[in-house]
Amino acid sequence: MLIGLGIRDVVLIESLDLSIGAGLTALTGETGAGKSIILDALGLASGARAEAGLVRRGAAQASAAAIFALSPDHAAWALLDEKGLSYDSHEDLVLRRTLTADGRSRAFVNDQSTSVATLKELGGLLLEVHGQHETVGLLDPRTHRPLLDAYGGLSGDAVSRAWSGWRAARERLSDLQALAARAEAEIEEITLRLGELDRLDPREGEEATLAEERALLGSAEKALADIDSARDAFNGAAVTAKMANAYRALERARDRAVQSGAAVDGPAVVRLTAAADQVDKAISEVQEATAAIDNAASAFDLDPDQLDRTEERLFALRAMARKLSVSVNELPATRAAFAARLRDAENSEEALKSARAETAAARQAYLDAAASLSAERRAAGDRLAEMVMAELGPLKLDKARFRVAQEVLGEERAGPSGLDRIAFEISTNPGAPFGELGSIASGGELARFALALKAALAGRGDVQPLMIFDEVDQGVGGAVADAVGLRLRRLARDAQVLVVTHSPQVAARADAHWKISKAGDDTAIRTIVDPLSPAAREEEIARMLSGAEVTDAARAAARALMNA
């Protein structure tokens, strides 16, 4: 609710800070005292259209700040999120606007600069103005369906869910139809590419395996060449033959030494024997070295065509990957994707048939849910019309008739809220046709009608915003004014209400009372707002009853009104 209003240099108000409580607050005063300035300032703070004439004469700029205390789940916080404005939902919300004498204005939310349009959006969530010349909200048919649903306690959840299901089914059907159209055009290309991939039969991780094998095979060829070079250089057979000749020569030399009488254990025979043994040993080592070289060569004894086959496979995989604009590692997945697309193309008619059936079922579910909601709205509309009609008589609108017009739209206008267009319509005279509120009702009738409708809707639906009634009692008095006051008070049980009034019957019903007056001389006049005590309220209501001279009888009548 609105808890504070700060006004600086607006028309006749130089500086004013008001604290505002819950319930019904009445603003009274002589004509021309400036009661409308309070509403103008509130409009300035909440994004209403403002002209330079609001700036007090001699001042550089006017400003107005409205302070609201809101629940943490109020819709205004979500709007601040949407606009990127920071806030603390456990603190007050402050709307402020300045207006210079040349007509330029600036808007602020919690001291953060923003647009006037954002202030206006917030204002639409926080307050309603019902007066001689405007009734914010009720004149907009877009608000009528939500108001009716709130009054009837109607939930559109089933319709919303059915709408989501139908929309999803239609989107799936559309996607399948598009896929079928594309598949028919692509099926030849897909078949060709899938055939190529099937023949190639790419395997996961194959490129890395082939690259490694290719590197090993390339090194094997070079290794065999080096081994052959080593075998040729070593020439073990030739070395063995020469060493065998040397061995036999050493044996003959030893035998001749023994035959010539040398001792077997003499130095000559011993040394010849040792030399022969070493040569024999060397022969064995040469033979082992030759065998080792041959054994090393056998380790690289590979198929001479294997390298060619490996390179051919690797090059084929890479060529296919380039052709399809994928990596070699993606070829198996691409093959599977082509196969799936081909299956989808081949099975598209069956899938389309199933999707059409699902869409038809979802459509029917939506239409059934929408029809049920339409019936509930029709019944709620009848109840609301009956309640509003009961409110019209006491408000001197007994010749008026009210109805909730309901039009069930075609499927092309379907949406998550159903198929209904709801409009509140009124006929102000017997025999006159029903029409929209704004085009039928006069200013006074419109304000009182808004009160009747709000009274009928009181206590239903979401928390009501601040409601402002500007001279809703214009042109009426006596019992009608009393009826206006009673309805305003009843409305204020569940909402915060401000009323600008000339009627003592209305002012007497208020929880708080502000008297608006002017002070000053011909050179400087200013508006003063005085919150009235109970005694001062009695005096002001007595003045409203009797005029310039307040009599004891008027005071007694004021007390009676206040205690009624």
CORGI-V69873 format. One line per field, one symbol per residue. phi: phi as a letter, one per 40 degrees, with the letter a starting at -180 (. if undefined). psi: psi as a letter, one per 40 degrees, with the letter a starting at -180 (. if undefined). burial: b if it has 16 or more other C-alpha atoms within 10 Angstrom, else e. Layout:
BEGIN
phi->???
psi->???
burial->???
END
This chain:
BEGIN
phi->.cbaabbbfbfcccaabbbbbcgbbbbbicdgchcccdcccccdcbgccbbccccddgccabaabbbbbbccbcccccccdccgbcabccbcbbbbabbcccgcbbbabfgbcaccccdcccdccbabbbacbabcgcccdccccdccccccgcbcccccccccccccccccccccccccccccccccccccccccccccfcbcgcccccccccccccccdcccccccccccccfdcccccccccccccccccccccccchcccccccccccccccccccccdccccccccccccccccbcbccccccccccccccccccccccfbcdccdcccccccccccccccbcccccccccccccccccccccccccccccccccccccccccdcccdccgbcccbbabcbbcccdcbcacchbcbbacbabcbdgcccacdccbccdccccccdcccccccdgbgccccdbbbbfccdgbafcccccccccccccccbacbbbcabcccccccccbbbbbabahbccabbcbbbcccdcccdcccccccbgcccbccccccccccccc
psi->iheihhhhfhbehdhhhhhhaiahhhhiiihedfdedddddddddeeihhidedhhheidiiihhhhhhiideiddddddddefhiiheeiihhhiiihieeeiiiiihfehhaidddddddddediihhadeighddehdeeddddddddefhhedddddddddddddddddddddddddddddeddddddddddddddgiihedddddddddddddddddddddddddddddgddddddddddddddddddddddddeeiideidddddddddddddddddddddddddddddddddfgihdeddddddddddddddddddefiiddeddddddddddddddddeddddddddddddddddddddddddddddddddddddddddddddddeeffeeiiiihhhhhiideeiieeaehhhhhiiheiheiiiiiddediiddddddddddddddeheiaihiihhhhhfeeheiabdddddddddddddedeihhhhhiehdddddeidihhhhiiiaaddhhihhhhhiiddddddddddddeadhhiddddddddddde.
burial->bbebbbbbbbbbbbbbebebebbbbbbbbeeebbbbbbbbbbbbbbbbebebebbbbeeebbbbbbbbebeeeeebbeeeeeeeeeeebeebbbbbbbbbbeeebebbbbeeebebebbbebbbbbbbbbbbebbbbbbebeebbebbbbbbeeebebbbebbbbbbebbebbeebbebbeebeebbeebeebbeebeeeebeeeebeebeebbeebeebbeebeebeeebeeeebeeebeebbeebeebbebbbebbeeeeeeeeebbeebbebbeebbebbeebeeebeebeeebeebeeeeeebeebbebbeebbebbeeeeeebbbbbebbeebbebbebbeebeebbeebbebbeebbebbbebbbebbebbbebbebbbebbbebbbbbbbeebbbbbbbeeeeeeebbbbbbbbbbbbbbbeeeeebbbbbebbebbbbbbbbbbbbbbbbbbbeebbbbbbbbbbbebbeebbbbbbbbbbbbbebbbbbbbbbbbbbbbbbebbbbbbbeeeeeeebbbbebeeeeebbbbbbbbbbeeebeeebbebbbebbee
END
